[in-house]
Amino acid sequence: MLRIKDLHAAINGKEILKGINLEVNPGEIHALMGQNGAGKSTLGNVLAGNPAYEVTGGSIIFNGKDLLAMKPEERANEGLFLSFQQPVEIPGVSMVNFMRAAINSRRKYRGEEPMAAGDFLKMMREKRKIVELDSKLANRSVNEGFSGGEKKRNEIFQMAMLEPTLSILDETDSGLDVDALRIVAEGFNKLRTPETSALVITHYQRLLDYLKPDVVHVLLDGRIVKTGGPQLATEIEEKGFDWIKTGLSAI
């Protein structure tokens, strides 16, 4: 599904990603862990097509297509979704109108007719239940006046509506209490299928306890320096990242 080869990227002339190699197959969940400034969020932004980041080398193939040749909206319409670390508020734009525009944009991209209003509202009700999103929040402006947990829950609701094939969760667990984390994680798990995959960016194991990744990667100084199974996240929780850095310096 996703194949990244020797990816280099910079922002404001400073190189952040220094040769990322990563392959994600359908149905897999990959966790990306690392210290602040390692390049985790940069990778998510590069995949989504954030124009602030400059790709200086390498390639990204997504479902057989050159992702780097696509505009951000084309990447979204091809099935890529980024859950933001800090979701923004969009005053004056209702969630209903926002989601209907997004869904119909994707349908137009695929050569399909716009979704009928009744079908769309039914879909909203069904998906809203998955993440226990209050109907009052769903009828307000996008993220306006939402708590941190509500914003993150709203991100998973948007993912549920758009049904992407690859979801990138950028520190979705940041700022969540235990109950909100459980609801968000359980909502995500209900949306999993054998055809969909995810790249989960996080500092901590607690989200991974719910999501149960297939593969865990450690990103340090712009490179993936260690890859393993779920037990790698447990080791990091117990030891931190210094033991990995110490091992690298000894090589």
Secondary structure, DSSP 8 states (H G I E B T S, - for coil): -EEEEEEEEEETTEEEEEEEEEEE-TT-EEEEE--TTSSHHHHHHHHHT-TTEEEEEEEEEETTEEGGGS-HHHHHHTTEEEE-SS---EEEEEHHHHHHHHHHHHHHHTT-----HHHHHHHHHHHHHHTT--HHHHTSEETTT--HHHHHHHHHHHHHHH--SEEEEESTTTT--HHHHHHHHHHHHHH--TT-EEEEEES-SHHHHHH--SEEEEEETTEEEEEE-THHHHHHHHH-SHHHHHHHHH-
